[in-house]
Amino acid sequence: MCFQKNKRYNQINKSLKINSKINYFCTNIYFVLMEKNDQLFIQLLYIFHASAMQALGKVKSPITGKIEKNLEQAKQSVEMLEMLKEKTIKNLSPELTKALDTFLTELRLNYVDEINKN
């Protein structure tokens, strides 16, 4: 089992009343067990991702409730994530590197898609 021997996992498992044999929830529980700085880094990635998706017109603006496109803003969010990747080379765990790469890939594909629509 992924976190069977971890005391904190067992506490979380009891509090959430999750069957200890379920491996499906290991990813979610891993997030709870992550170091605080890793959690903050993931949250930073989410901020840039959400900003870019909104600027690409893929998500409604939480302020206006409308779809608003701003490709320059989307490009800037992608560039910020690229800068973070460059500045954190060899300093991230494999999980954080994968998360950053996933966000960048998704945003790049959506950005190119929006550029081709114009």
C-alpha positions as CSV (number, residue, x, y, z in Angstrom):
1,M,0.0,0.0,0.0
2,C,1.3,3.5,-0.8
3,F,1.2,5.1,2.7
4,Q,0.3,2.1,4.9
5,K,3.3,2.5,7.3
6,N,3.0,6.3,7.6
7,K,1.5,7.4,10.9
8,R,0.0,10.6,9.5
9,Y,-1.7,8.6,6.7
10,N,-3.3,6.3,9.3
11,Q,-4.6,9.4,11.2
12,I,-6.0,10.9,7.9
13,N,-7.4,7.5,6.9
14,K,-9.3,7.3,10.2
15,S,-10.5,10.8,10.1
16,L,-11.8,10.5,6.5
17,K,-13.1,6.9,7.2
18,I,-11.4,5.6,4.0
19,N,-10.9,1.9,3.7
20,S,-7.2,1.3,4.2
21,K,-7.0,-1.0,1.2
22,I,-8.0,1.7,-1.3
23,N,-5.0,2.8,-3.4
24,Y,-7.1,5.1,-5.5
25,F,-6.9,7.9,-3.0
26,C,-3.2,7.8,-2.6
27,T,-2.7,10.8,-4.9
28,N,-5.1,12.9,-2.9
29,I,-3.6,11.8,0.4
30,Y,-0.1,12.5,-1.0
31,F,-1.2,16.1,-1.4
32,V,-2.2,16.3,2.3
33,L,1.2,14.7,3.2
34,M,3.2,17.0,1.0
35,E,5.6,19.5,2.6
36,K,4.1,23.0,3.0
37,N,6.4,24.5,0.4
38,D,5.4,21.8,-2.2
39,Q,1.7,22.6,-1.5
40,L,2.4,26.3,-2.0
41,F,4.3,25.6,-5.2
42,I,1.4,23.6,-6.6
43,Q,-1.0,26.4,-5.6
44,L,1.2,28.9,-7.5
45,L,1.0,26.7,-10.6
46,Y,-2.8,26.6,-10.3
47,I,-2.9,30.4,-10.1
48,F,-1.0,30.8,-13.3
49,H,-2.9,28.0,-15.0
50,A,-6.3,29.4,-14.0
51,S,-5.2,32.9,-15.1
52,A,-4.1,31.6,-18.5
53,M,-7.2,29.5,-19.0
54,Q,-9.4,32.5,-18.3
55,A,-7.4,34.7,-20.6
56,L,-7.7,32.0,-23.3
57,G,-11.4,32.2,-23.0
58,K,-11.7,28.6,-21.7
59,V,-13.2,29.7,-18.4
60,K,-15.6,32.4,-17.5
61,S,-14.3,35.4,-15.6
62,P,-15.3,35.1,-11.9
63,I,-15.8,38.9,-11.8
64,T,-18.0,39.4,-14.9
65,G,-19.3,35.9,-15.4
66,K,-18.4,36.2,-19.1
67,I,-15.9,34.6,-21.4
68,E,-13.1,37.2,-22.0
69,K,-10.1,36.5,-24.2
70,N,-6.8,38.2,-23.8
71,L,-4.1,36.3,-25.6
72,E,-1.3,38.6,-24.4
73,Q,-2.2,37.9,-20.8
74,A,-2.4,34.1,-21.5
75,K,1.0,34.3,-23.2
76,Q,2.4,36.1,-20.1
77,S,1.0,33.4,-17.8
78,V,2.6,30.6,-19.9
79,E,5.9,32.5,-19.9
80,M,5.8,32.8,-16.1
81,L,5.4,29.0,-15.8
82,E,8.2,28.5,-18.3
83,M,10.4,30.8,-16.2
84,L,9.5,28.9,-13.1
85,K,10.5,25.6,-14.8
86,E,13.8,27.1,-15.9
87,K,14.6,28.5,-12.5
88,T,13.7,25.3,-10.6
89,I,15.5,22.8,-12.8
90,K,16.8,19.9,-10.6
91,N,15.2,21.5,-7.5
92,L,11.8,19.9,-7.9
93,S,10.5,16.5,-7.0
94,P,9.5,14.3,-9.9
95,E,5.8,14.9,-9.0
96,L,6.2,18.7,-9.0
97,T,8.1,18.5,-12.3
98,K,5.4,16.4,-13.8
99,A,2.7,18.8,-12.6
100,L,4.5,21.8,-14.1
101,D,5.1,20.0,-17.4
102,T,1.4,19.0,-17.5
103,F,0.2,22.5,-16.9
104,L,2.6,23.9,-19.6
105,T,1.7,21.3,-22.2
106,E,-2.1,21.9,-21.7
107,L,-1.7,25.7,-21.8
108,R,0.6,25.7,-24.9
109,L,-1.8,23.5,-26.8
110,N,-4.8,25.7,-25.9
111,Y,-2.8,28.8,-26.8
112,V,-1.9,27.5,-30.2
113,D,-5.5,26.4,-30.7
114,E,-6.7,30.0,-29.9
115,I,-4.0,31.6,-32.1
116,N,-5.1,29.4,-35.0
117,K,-8.8,30.4,-34.6
118,N,-7.9,34.1,-35.1
